């Protein structure tokens, strides 16, 4: 069962390739049985989609368990933002939408300058 949201990535290799290929990539790591994940995604998706510079993906840690060790994930949901292949932002479990929007604004504004 896929969660309706961003483009679903089904392997760690695919996620790592996208991180390297995209200038700015947001990864949403979730669990199928995580009620918080199912509540958070519809709240943040429209906001994140409003940033044209950000490519967004999601990955289910239950289907791709290696994602947890690769990105040091201890709980879900997790929002990771990669700039030129490097992690520059992380929020886990309790996603602060206002803080996330502020951080995304700051990062994307810095890209334009």
Long-range contacts (C-beta under 8 A, 24 or more apart in sequence): 1-32, 2-60, 3-30, 3-32, 3-37, 3-38, 3-41, 3-58, 3-60, 4-41, 4-42, 5-41, 5-42, 5-45, 5-58, 6-45, 6-48, 6-56, 6-57, 6-58, 7-56, 7-57, 7-58, 8-57, 8-58, 8-59, 8-60, 9-57, 9-58, 9-59, 9-64, 10-59, 10-63, 10-64, 11-64, 12-64, 12-66, 12-67, 12-70, 15-57, 15-59, 15-64, 15-67, 16-70, 18-55, 18-57, 19-82, 19-85, 20-85, 22-55, 22-82, 23-53, 23-83, 23-84, 23-111, 24-53, 24-54, 24-55, 24-81, 24-82, 24-83, 24-107, 24-108, 24-111, 25-54, 25-55, 25-56, 25-57, 25-81, 25-82, 26-54, 26-55, 26-56, 26-57, 26-79, 26-80, 26-81, 26-82, 27-56, 27-57, 27-58, 27-59, 27-71, 27-78, 27-79, 27-80, 27-81, 27-82, 28-56, 28-57, 28-58, 28-59, 28-77, 28-78, 28-79, 29-58, 29-59, 29-61, 29-67, 29-68, 29-71, 29-73, 29-76, 29-77, 29-78, 29-79, 29-80, 30-58, 30-59, 30-60, 30-61, 30-76, 30-77, 31-60, 31-61, 31-62, 31-76, 31-77, 32-60, 32-62, 32-63, 33-62, 34-76, 34-77, 36-76, 36-77, 36-93, 37-76, 37-77, 40-77, 40-95, 41-77, 43-95, 43-97, 44-79, 44-95, 44-97, 44-100, 47-97, 47-100, 47-101, 47-104, 48-104, 51-104, 51-108, 53-108, 53-111, 54-81, 54-104, 54-108, 81-107, 83-107
